[in-house]
């Protein structure tokens, strides 16, 4: 056994980056060393300094100047920013975990396709979107039983939990989520919709998933419900607030699943489950990466 940790840094000092930092400070596999932003007065950078991290305020240039700070780099900015940063991180030899919808690297949903044996050949992975993390596992659970002809998801989140980055990336959200529903979830065709709900008090993240199967889903109801329950447990392993809003409904060849996500309340409020699920998934991904990297180091 070793207590060694893999060093990591976060690009993006907003709400998502700060919540990710709080989660990583608890990690037994990752040592978060730096938070990187572009505003010296950022509250996130000040919080990083309070926690003993290096606070960098000149963006990715600061990491280029100090590459020893991290082996894994989390991107918590915007799709446009990651398109610029991805090549720089690759040239630096860093593994990138992208929380934006840029989709430079392959889609990754921990409960579905996080395989340690594949990590050594991955230098950039994409965490899809918050809606993707919440809904793809349910689509995959159905497609594990019957082929899925079509999947449509509607993610509804509190407008209070949708910051500037989320709002700027809405178009990318729909395209990226729909693509991942096919590539990772197993659907032949797909559609993704996001709505911002202004309700006060704020609502929890709610997701409705409609799946049309190639065969009679009702005839396989027991197997489908069992698969959905197992997948629910897998996601709850890293997102405790992930749960069915109502029992799954299976009628003919249509499966309807409703899930909600309550955040852990680490930095963001509990109603911001949409942000919590993607930061939690990113931490799980980084920890499995770290385990693989440590094993490689021992082998050498």
ABEGO torsion letter per residue (X at the ends): XBABBBBBBBBEABAAAAAAAAAAAABAABBBABBBBABAABAAAAAAAAAGBBBBAAEAAAAAABAAABABBBBABBAAAAAAAAAAAAAAGBBBBBABAAGABBBBBAAAABBAAAAAABABBBAEBAAAAAAAAAAAAAAAABBBABBBBBBBBBAAABBAAAAAAAAAAAAAAAAAAAAAAGBABBBBBBBBBABOBBBBBBBBBBBBBABBAAAAAAAAAAAAAAAAAAAAAABAABBBABBBBBBEABBBBBBBBBBAGAABBAAAAAAAAAAAAAAAAAAAAAAAAAAAAAAX
